[in-house]
Amino acid sequence: MTTKTITSRTLCTRPTSDAGVSTRRMTVAVQMILTGAVLIFVVGFAQGSGGFLHNAAHDTRHAASFPCH
């Protein structure tokens, strides 16, 4: 009877630093800002479906007391 010994090795060990966390947060923040800008652009110029999307966004802005005129 033979016995196999299984050893475990850590393959990917990366040191964490404050700079890595900051860079990750900045990347997420920039992606969120760009996504928001694209959504606002798309909703602002939405002409299909009878203006439903544009009017819904417009009414939401009024409900939040955000001036838009």
Buried (B, 14 or more C-beta within 10 A) or exposed (E): EEEEEEEEEEEEEEEEEEEEEEEEEEEEEEEEEEEEEEEEEEBEEBEEEEEEBBEEBBEEEEEEEEEEE
